[in-house]
Amino acid sequence: STFVDILHPMMLELTEDEDSMAEIKDLAKYLLELSVCDGYFINKNPSLIAHAAITAAMNVLATPIKIQRKLQALPTSASPPSIDECAGRLHNIYSVSMSEHQLSSAATGREASPTSVFS
């Protein structure tokens, strides 16, 4: 989460739409929280996971490709294939969490937070 906060000023350089960047940042932080539930990420560098979370958030939110390419052009120590692999994994985890959230909401008849621990 700290890495996403550190990247936020750089992310603002990608576009002048602060609302979109705030939405991407919030979703990226949520994806980082989901990553701790998957043992796949245990041996991964935190900066790689954060970069992948931002990439996945942009994909989920259908951020224009021009902005996604600007993110890919930022200097990073991680290779693009490893970023894409982690981003894909995070996107899958997100899809599963949202599916479970929708099932839970349908079963209870009330809208709950996707992170809610109460059913």
C-alpha positions, -999 to +999 in steps of 0.1 A: +000+000+000+029+024+008+043+017-027+010+027-043+010+059-023+046+066-034+036+060-070+005+083-068+024+115-078+039+096-108+004+083-116-010+118-117+015+125-145-002+098-166-034+119-168-048+151-154-080+133-144-075+131-106-108+113-101-097+085-123-063+082-107-079+082-072-102+054-084-073+034-098-053+040-066-082+028-044-088-003-064-050-010-065-050-009-027-079-033-025-061-057-049-030-055-027-051-065+003-065-094-018-029-105-027-021-114+009-048-142+007-028-159-021+004-178-014+015-171-049+026-137-039+047-147-008+080-146-027+072-117-049+088-083-045+063-058-029+071-032-056+062-058-083+029-066-066+021-029-063+029-023-100+008-053-109-020-041-087-020-007-105-019-025-139-048-048-129-068-019-116-064+000-149-076-031-167-106-036-145-116+000-148-110+000-186-086+029-184-077+041-219-049+022-235-029+054-239-027+058-201-019+021-196+010+024-220+024+054-201+024+033-170+042+005-188+068+031-199+077+041-163+110+027-151+107-004-130+129-031-117+104-058-127+101-073-161+069-066-181+061-104-183+063-107-145+041-076-140+016-090-165+016-124-148+010-109-114-016-085-128-035-114-144-034-133-111-048-102-092-075-097-118-086-133-114-087-130-076-107-098-079-132-115-103-136-143-078-141-119-049-167-099-068-185-131-079-187-143-043-198-108-032-227-109-058-237-144-047-237-133-010-257-102-018-283-122-038-286-148-010-290-122+018-311-098-002-289-069+009-259-052-005-228-057+015-192-046+011-171-071-009-147-071+020-174-078+046-167-107+070-203-108+081-229-127+062 
